[in-house]
Amino acid sequence: MINVIEREKSGLSLAFLSRVITTALAVAKFKKSKYEISVFFVAKKEIQQLNRNFRKKDKATDVLSFSQLEGRSLILPKTEPVYLGDIFICVKVAQKQAKELGHAYQREIAVLLIHGVLHLLGYNHEKKNDFIKMNQLEQKIINRLAIK
């Protein structure tokens, strides 16, 4: 299940967001068929506050992920969905980045959403090898989605 909370209007359909998330999970070989993710589309002020509070960086950013899988092992009955976590995407930053990179806003949101999903699954880009691995997986997912 995917929960979409638009505190700032994204202009994207639930079908598109679901396709991006399910493709990312499939390519990343996530095995659970029942999962839940919340995606928040927010303004610069809100993402800046989150970035300041949780990462000690007082500036707006494009995407933040808060995994519910980190740091603990949780055994749930097979019938229960796994809550993977929350992804926050700043609409204005995404629009600006899309324009700067010369591609569609929809593609930028897909890239940010994929990045967020991979973080929820435990991927990171702190070390060079981890960055390369995560980047290659992101590209594989984007290619599979065939978003122009």
C-alpha positions as CSV (number, residue, x, y, z in Angstrom):
1,M,0.0,0.0,0.0
2,I,1.2,3.5,-0.8
3,N,0.0,6.5,1.1
4,V,0.4,9.8,-0.7
5,I,0.1,13.0,1.4
6,E,0.2,16.2,-0.7
7,R,1.0,19.1,1.6
8,E,2.2,20.7,-1.7
9,K,0.5,19.7,-4.9
10,S,2.6,17.2,-6.9
11,G,0.4,17.0,-10.0
12,L,1.2,13.3,-10.3
13,S,-1.2,10.3,-10.3
14,L,-1.2,7.6,-7.7
15,A,-0.8,5.1,-10.6
16,F,2.5,6.7,-11.7
17,L,3.8,6.8,-8.2
18,S,2.8,3.2,-7.6
19,R,4.5,2.1,-10.8
20,V,7.8,3.8,-9.8
21,I,7.7,2.3,-6.3
22,T,6.7,-1.3,-7.3
23,T,9.4,-1.3,-10.1
24,A,12.0,0.0,-7.6
25,L,11.1,-2.7,-5.1
26,A,11.1,-5.4,-7.8
27,V,14.5,-4.5,-9.3
28,A,16.0,-4.2,-5.7
29,K,14.6,-7.7,-5.2
30,F,12.4,-6.8,-2.2
31,K,10.7,-10.1,-1.4
32,K,7.7,-9.1,0.6
33,S,4.4,-8.8,-1.4
34,K,2.7,-6.7,1.3
35,Y,4.3,-3.5,2.2
36,E,3.4,0.1,3.1
37,I,5.2,3.3,2.2
38,S,4.1,6.9,2.8
39,V,5.1,9.6,0.4
40,F,4.8,13.2,1.4
41,F,5.0,16.1,-1.1
42,V,6.0,19.1,0.9
43,A,7.1,22.8,0.6
44,K,10.7,24.0,1.0
45,K,10.0,25.3,4.5
46,E,8.9,21.8,5.8
47,I,11.8,19.9,4.2
48,Q,14.3,22.4,5.4
49,Q,13.0,22.0,8.9
50,L,13.2,18.2,8.6
51,N,16.7,18.4,7.2
52,R,17.7,20.7,10.0
53,N,16.2,18.5,12.7
54,F,17.3,15.1,11.5
55,R,20.5,15.8,9.5
56,K,21.7,19.0,11.1
57,K,21.7,20.7,7.6
58,D,19.8,24.0,7.6
59,K,18.8,24.1,4.0
60,A,16.0,22.7,1.7
61,T,16.8,19.5,0.0
62,D,15.1,17.4,-2.6
63,V,14.3,14.1,-0.8
64,L,14.5,12.7,2.7
65,S,13.8,9.1,3.7
66,F,13.0,7.7,7.1
67,S,13.2,4.0,7.2
68,Q,11.3,1.9,9.7
69,L,13.6,-1.1,9.0
70,E,16.8,0.4,10.3
71,G,18.4,-0.7,13.5
72,R,16.0,-3.4,14.5
73,S,14.7,-6.8,13.5
74,L,11.0,-7.1,13.5
75,I,9.1,-10.3,12.9
76,L,5.6,-9.9,11.6
77,P,3.0,-12.5,10.6
78,K,3.1,-13.1,6.9
79,T,-0.3,-11.6,6.5
80,E,0.8,-8.2,7.9
81,P,2.3,-5.6,5.6
82,V,5.8,-4.4,6.3
83,Y,5.9,-0.6,7.0
84,L,9.0,0.5,5.1
85,G,8.9,4.1,6.1
86,D,8.3,7.7,4.9
87,I,9.7,9.6,1.9
88,F,9.5,13.4,1.8
89,I,9.9,15.1,-1.6
90,C,10.1,18.9,-2.0
91,V,8.0,19.8,-5.0
92,K,9.8,23.2,-5.7
93,V,13.3,21.7,-5.4
94,A,12.3,18.9,-7.8
95,Q,10.8,21.4,-10.3
96,K,14.0,23.4,-10.2
97,Q,16.3,20.4,-10.5
98,A,14.3,19.1,-13.5
99,K,14.6,22.4,-15.2
100,E,18.4,22.6,-14.5
101,L,19.0,19.1,-15.7
102,G,16.8,19.5,-18.8
103,H,14.4,16.7,-18.2
104,A,10.8,16.4,-17.3
105,Y,9.5,17.1,-13.8
106,Q,7.9,13.6,-13.8
107,R,11.3,12.0,-14.4
108,E,12.8,14.0,-11.6
109,I,10.1,12.9,-9.2
110,A,10.7,9.3,-10.3
111,V,14.5,9.6,-9.7
112,L,13.9,11.1,-6.2
113,L,11.3,8.5,-5.4
114,I,13.6,5.7,-6.4
115,H,16.4,7.2,-4.4
116,G,14.1,7.4,-1.4
117,V,12.8,3.8,-1.8
118,L,16.4,2.5,-1.9
119,H,17.2,4.3,1.3
120,L,14.2,2.7,2.9
121,L,15.6,-0.7,2.0
122,G,19.0,0.2,3.6
123,Y,21.0,1.4,0.6
124,N,23.3,4.4,1.2
125,H,25.9,6.4,-0.6
126,E,28.3,7.3,2.2
127,K,31.2,5.3,0.8
128,K,32.4,5.3,-2.8
129,N,31.5,1.6,-3.4
130,D,28.0,2.1,-1.9
131,F,27.5,5.2,-4.0
132,I,28.4,3.2,-7.2
133,K,26.2,0.3,-6.2
134,M,23.2,2.5,-5.4
135,N,23.7,4.7,-8.5
136,Q,23.8,1.6,-10.8
137,L,20.6,0.3,-9.2
138,E,18.9,3.6,-9.6
139,Q,19.8,3.7,-13.3
140,K,18.6,0.1,-13.8
141,I,15.2,1.1,-12.3
142,I,14.9,4.2,-14.4
143,N,15.7,2.2,-17.5
144,R,13.1,-0.4,-16.6
145,L,10.5,2.4,-16.2
146,A,11.5,3.9,-19.6
147,I,10.6,7.5,-18.4
148,K,11.8,10.1,-20.9
